[in-house]
């Protein structure tokens, strides 16, 4: 079946907000086996929104609209969609009660315009919204479906996962099951080359590649009559990918991130970790601290941005800074070793580099980053050259620091048989 996405909001057209909803919906629809051929962004304009919905219905089985369900006059999505589908609006008492309870819990008087959100197109499926006041709606328009979701991501995403996805699964014939193989430490082009023969010969299951910062994800999707049959189709393909990529694969669980996989390695082997950062400015520690339960292994994290801080908190020698400069393999190593001496952590990862846009030279250009990973006396220092703006360089540096950390842990475990990986 063909699905089409429409993001509603003048603020998206103006670039005031980043449209993360479209990326989320695209990926989730792909998991369901829905083919997405078109995505559109349209402003808060009745005429243009009407034409956009009509065009989508002329070529797609399912149309998903995100945004425009708020209480203000320029929130037009529900009314326009109902009009296009020839549906009358009515006041739904349960939706009204939800709005009353929502504002009562916050001890706020209900603005009169919020009652607009309780108006629902007739003969529609109402999608509860515990995170806001705007219910979602699925309009059943003959054999087609028009899905209306609130714009805020913290409302749209759980509503889709909790209500829209199960609705689609019941509507779609058979079962569609996916398995994601997450790979790090090898580039997208290399991954694609190694699975080229599988992709060329694919029919069911199918393999799709997704490039992430520092990672490549392979989603294997199977269609079958039931879940057991779909799993049977997936198993040999996932096994073949494991044979081809080995330890480059850090998980086959959609919900596991790279930092979660690293935390599992550390906790399983009773290893503690500390971080000491310069150019990444705490982003690396932040990625690790995002992991629930990380307190079992994470000891401390320092941002030693200035040379004075590198000397005071990370034990970097003044002579090393003068001779080699703050951005050097020597300083990266001294930062890691100094942090080990200070925190007594089993594992330390350090970063120092030039994130730009200024500060680069011919000898040391913007994007040059050195990292050091210390694992119980074993030291690995690497030089990297990243590209992009300041934010991109820092983001890429953190992703590669995690990859280096994982590689060093796996190497340490291979040399010490107690390691669990």
C-alpha positions in Angstrom: 0.0 0.0 0.0 1.1 3.6 -0.7 1.3 6.1 2.1 1.8 9.9 1.7 3.0 12.3 4.4 1.8 15.9 4.7 3.4 18.1 7.3 1.2 21.1 8.1 2.6 24.4 9.5 3.9 27.7 8.1 6.6 27.6 10.8 8.0 24.5 9.0 8.0 26.3 5.6 9.8 29.2 7.2 12.5 27.0 8.7 11.5 28.0 12.3 11.4 24.4 13.3 13.1 21.2 12.0 10.6 18.7 10.6 11.6 15.6 12.6 8.1 14.2 12.4 8.5 13.4 8.7 11.7 11.4 9.3 10.0 9.5 12.2 6.9 8.7 10.2 8.8 7.7 7.1 10.9 5.2 9.1 7.9 3.8 10.9 5.8 3.4 7.8 8.7 1.6 6.1 8.7 -0.9 9.0 5.1 -1.6 8.3 5.9 -2.3 4.7 4.1 0.8 3.4 5.6 2.5 0.3 6.1 6.3 0.7 6.4 8.0 -2.6 5.5 11.6 -1.7 6.1 14.0 1.2 4.7 17.5 1.3 5.0 20.5 3.6 2.1 23.0 3.4 1.4 26.1 5.3 -1.7 27.0 7.4 -3.8 28.0 4.4 -7.2 26.5 3.7 -7.1 26.5 -0.1 -3.6 25.1 -0.4 -4.2 22.5 2.3 -7.4 21.4 0.6 -5.6 20.9 -2.7 -2.7 19.1 -1.1 -5.1 16.6 0.6 -7.0 16.0 -2.6 -3.8 15.4 -4.6 -2.6 13.0 -2.0 -5.9 11.0 -2.1 -5.7 10.8 -5.9 -2.5 8.7 -5.7 -2.2 7.2 -2.2 -4.0 4.7 -0.1 -3.1 6.3 3.2 -2.6 10.0 3.9 -1.0 11.0 7.2 -1.1 14.6 8.2 0.9 16.0 11.1 0.1 19.3 12.7 -2.7 21.8 12.6 -4.9 20.2 15.3 -4.4 23.0 17.8 -7.0 25.4 19.2 -6.2 28.5 17.2 -7.9 29.9 14.1 -5.0 28.9 11.8 -5.2 25.2 12.9 -7.2 24.0 10.0 -6.2 20.4 9.4 -9.1 18.6 10.9 -11.8 20.9 9.4 -10.2 20.8 5.9 -9.7 17.0 6.0 -13.3 16.5 7.1 -14.6 18.8 4.3 -12.5 17.0 1.7 -13.8 13.6 2.9 -17.4 14.9 3.1 -17.7 14.4 6.8 -19.7 16.5 9.2 -18.2 17.6 12.5 -19.6 16.8 16.0 -18.7 17.5 19.6 -17.3 14.4 21.1 -18.1 14.2 24.8 -15.2 12.0 25.7 -12.8 14.4 24.0 -14.4 17.3 25.8 -14.0 15.5 29.1 -10.3 14.8 28.4 -9.8 18.5 27.8 -11.5 19.4 31.1 -9.5 16.9 33.0 -6.2 18.0 31.4 -6.7 21.6 32.4 -8.0 20.7 35.8 -4.9 18.7 36.5 -2.8 21.8 35.7 -5.2 24.1 37.6 -5.6 26.3 34.6 -8.8 27.8 33.3 -9.8 26.3 29.9 -9.6 28.9 27.1 -12.8 28.9 25.0 -10.9 28.1 21.8 -9.7 24.7 23.2 -13.2 23.3 22.8 -12.5 23.3 19.1 -10.2 20.3 19.7 -13.2 18.2 20.8 -14.9 18.6 17.4 -14.4 15.3 15.5 -15.3 14.3 11.9 -18.2 11.8 12.0 -17.6 8.0 11.6 -13.9 8.4 12.6 -11.6 6.6 14.9 -10.5 8.8 17.8 -6.9 8.4 18.9 -6.3 9.3 22.6 -3.7 11.9 23.5 -2.5 11.6 27.1 0.3 14.1 26.3 -1.8 17.0 25.1 -5.3 18.3 24.4 -5.6 17.4 20.7 -6.9 13.9 19.9 -5.8 12.3 16.8 -8.3 11.1 14.2 -8.4 8.4 11.5 -11.0 9.2 8.9 -12.2 6.1 7.0 -12.8 7.4 3.5 -14.0 4.4 1.6 -11.0 2.1 1.1 -8.6 5.0 1.9 -7.5 6.3 5.3 -6.7 9.9 6.3 -4.8 10.0 9.6 -4.6 13.3 11.5 -1.9 13.6 14.2 -0.9 16.5 16.5 2.3 18.4 15.5 4.4 18.3 18.7 6.7 15.3 18.4 6.2 14.3 22.0 2.5 13.9 21.1 2.7 12.6 17.6 5.3 9.9 18.1 3.6 8.0 21.0 0.2 8.4 19.4 1.5 6.8 16.2 3.3 4.0 18.1 0.5 3.2 20.5 -2.5 3.6 18.2 -1.8 4.1 14.5 0.7 1.3 14.1 -1.7 -1.3 15.7 -4.5 0.0 13.5 -2.4 -0.4 10.4 -1.2 -3.9 11.4 -4.9 -5.0 11.8 -5.8 -3.4 8.4 -2.9 -4.8 6.4 -3.0 -8.3 5.1 -0.6 -10.8 6.6 2.3 -9.9 8.9 5.2 -7.6 8.3 8.2 -8.0 10.5 11.6 -6.2 10.5 14.9 -6.7 12.1 17.5 -4.0 12.3 21.2 -4.9 12.1 23.3 -1.9 13.5 26.9 -1.6 12.3 29.6 0.8 13.4 33.3 1.2 12.4 32.8 0.7 8.7 31.6 3.2 6.1 28.3 3.2 4.3 29.9 2.5 0.9 31.7 -0.5 2.2 28.6 -1.9 3.9 26.6 -1.4 0.7 29.3 -3.2 -1.4 29.3 -6.2 0.9 25.5 -6.6 0.7 25.1 -5.7 -3.0 24.5 -9.3 -4.0 21.9 -9.8 -1.4 20.0 -6.6 -2.4 20.2 -7.4 -6.1 18.7 -10.9 -5.4 16.2 -9.8 -2.8 12.5 -10.4 -3.0 11.2 -11.4 0.4 12.8 -10.5 2.8 14.2 -7.1 1.6 17.2 -5.3 2.9 17.4 -1.5 3.2 20.4 0.6 4.2 20.2 3.7 6.4 23.3 5.9 7.0 23.6 7.4 10.4 26.4 9.6 11.9 29.2 7.0 12.4 26.8 4.1 11.8 25.0 2.1 9.1 21.7 0.3 9.8 20.5 -2.5 7.7 16.7 -3.2 8.1 15.6 -6.6 7.0 11.9 -6.8 6.4 9.8 -9.9 5.7 6.2 -10.4 4.7 4.3 -13.5 5.6 1.0 -14.9 6.7 1.9 -14.9 10.4 4.7 -13.8 12.7 6.3 -17.2 13.0 6.6 -17.5 9.2 8.0 -14.0 9.0 10.6 -14.8 11.7 11.6 -17.9 9.8 12.2 -15.8 6.7 14.3 -13.2 8.6 16.5 -15.7 10.4 18.8 -16.8 7.6 19.3 -13.3 6.2 20.2 -11.9 9.6 22.6 -14.8 10.1 24.3 -14.1 6.8 24.7 -10.5 7.7 26.3 -11.5 11.1 28.7 -13.8 9.2 29.7 -10.9 6.8 30.1 -8.1 9.3 31.1 -9.9 12.5 32.0 -7.6 15.4 31.2 -4.5 13.4 27.6 -5.4 14.4 26.9 -4.0 17.8 23.2 -5.0 18.1 20.2 -6.4 16.2 17.8 -4.7 18.6 16.0 -1.7 17.2 15.9 -0.1 20.6 19.6 -0.4 21.5 21.9 2.6 20.8 25.6 2.4 20.5 26.1 4.0 23.9 23.7 1.4 25.4 25.7 -1.4 23.8 28.9 0.1 25.2 27.4 0.5 28.7 26.3 -3.2 28.6 29.9 -4.2 27.8 31.3 -2.1 30.7 28.7 -3.3 33.2 29.0 -6.9 32.2 32.7 -6.8 32.8 32.7 -4.7 35.9 34.7 -1.9 34.3 34.4 1.8 35.3 34.7 4.7 32.9 35.6 8.4 32.9 35.7 10.9 30.1 37.9 14.0 29.5 36.9 16.2 26.6 38.1 19.4 24.9 36.5 19.9 21.4 33.5 17.7 22.1 32.7 19.8 25.2 30.8 17.2 27.2 28.7 15.8 24.4 30.5 12.4 24.8 29.7 12.2 28.5 26.2 13.3 27.7 25.7 10.4 25.2 26.9 7.9 27.9 24.8 9.4 30.7 21.7 9.1 28.5 21.9 5.4 29.2 19.7 4.2 32.1 21.8 2.4 34.7 25.0 4.1 33.6 25.7 5.1 37.2 27.0 1.5 37.8 30.0 2.2 35.6 30.4 6.0 34.9 32.7 7.7 37.4 33.3 11.3 36.2 33.5 13.5 33.1 35.6 16.6 32.7 35.5 19.3 30.0 39.1 20.6 29.9 38.7 23.2 27.2 41.6 25.6 28.1 45.2 24.6 28.4 45.1 25.6 32.0 42.2 23.1 32.6 44.1 20.4 30.8 47.0 20.9 33.1 45.0 21.3 36.3 42.4 18.6 35.9 43.9 16.1 33.4 47.5 16.3 34.3 48.8 17.4 30.9 52.4 18.6 31.0 53.1 22.2 30.3 56.0 21.1 28.1 53.8 18.9 26.0 51.3 21.8 25.4 54.2 24.1 24.4 56.0 21.6 22.2 53.1 19.8 20.5 50.1 22.0 21.1 46.7 21.2 22.7 45.6 19.4 19.5 48.1 16.6 19.3 48.3 12.9 19.9 50.7 13.5 22.8 48.2 15.7 24.7 45.3 13.4 23.9 47.2 10.5 25.5 48.2 12.6 28.5 44.6 13.7 29.0 43.5 10.0 29.1 46.3 8.8 31.4 45.9 11.9 33.7 42.2 11.3 34.0 42.9 7.6 34.9 45.3 8.8 37.6 42.8 11.2 39.0 39.6 9.1 38.8 41.0 5.6 39.0 38.6 4.5 36.3 39.4 1.3 34.4 38.6 3.0 31.1 39.1 6.6 29.9 38.3 8.2 26.6 39.7 11.7 25.7 39.1 14.1 22.8 41.0 17.2 21.6 40.6 18.9 18.3 39.7 22.0 16.2 35.9 22.3 15.7 36.1 25.6 13.9 35.1 27.7 12.2 38.3 29.4 13.3 41.5 28.2 14.7 42.8 26.0 11.9 46.1 26.2 10.1 47.7 24.4 7.1 49.4 22.1 9.5 46.4 21.6 11.8 43.2 22.3 9.8 39.7 22.7 11.1 38.3 19.2 11.7 41.5 17.7 13.0 40.7 15.7 16.1 42.8 13.3 18.3 41.4 10.8 20.6 42.9 8.4 23.1 41.3 5.4 24.7 42.8 4.0 27.9 41.7 0.5 29.0 43.5 -0.9 32.1 47.0 0.2 30.9 46.4 -0.4 27.2 46.5 2.9 25.3 45.3 3.6 21.7 45.6 7.1 20.1 43.9 7.9 16.8 44.0 10.9 14.5 40.8 11.9 12.6 39.9 14.5 10.0 36.2 15.5 10.0 34.3 17.9 7.8 31.3 20.2 8.1 30.4 23.0 10.4 31.2 23.3 14.1 28.2 21.3 15.2 28.7 18.6 12.6 32.4 18.1 13.5 31.6 17.8 17.2 28.7 15.4 16.5 30.9 13.2 14.3 33.8 13.3 16.8 31.5 12.0 19.5 30.2 9.2 17.3 33.7 8.1 16.4 34.8 8.4 20.1 32.1 5.8 20.9 33.2 3.6 18.1 36.9 3.8 19.2 35.8 3.0 22.8 33.9 -0.1 21.7 36.8 -1.3 19.4 39.3 -0.9 22.3 37.0 -2.8 24.7 36.5 -5.6 22.2 40.3 -5.8 21.6 40.9 -5.9 25.4 38.4 -8.6 25.9 39.9 -10.7 23.1 43.2 -10.6 24.9 41.5 -11.3 28.3 39.2 -14.3 28.1 36.8 -13.1 30.8 35.4 -10.4 28.5 31.8 -10.7 27.5 30.9 -9.2 24.1 
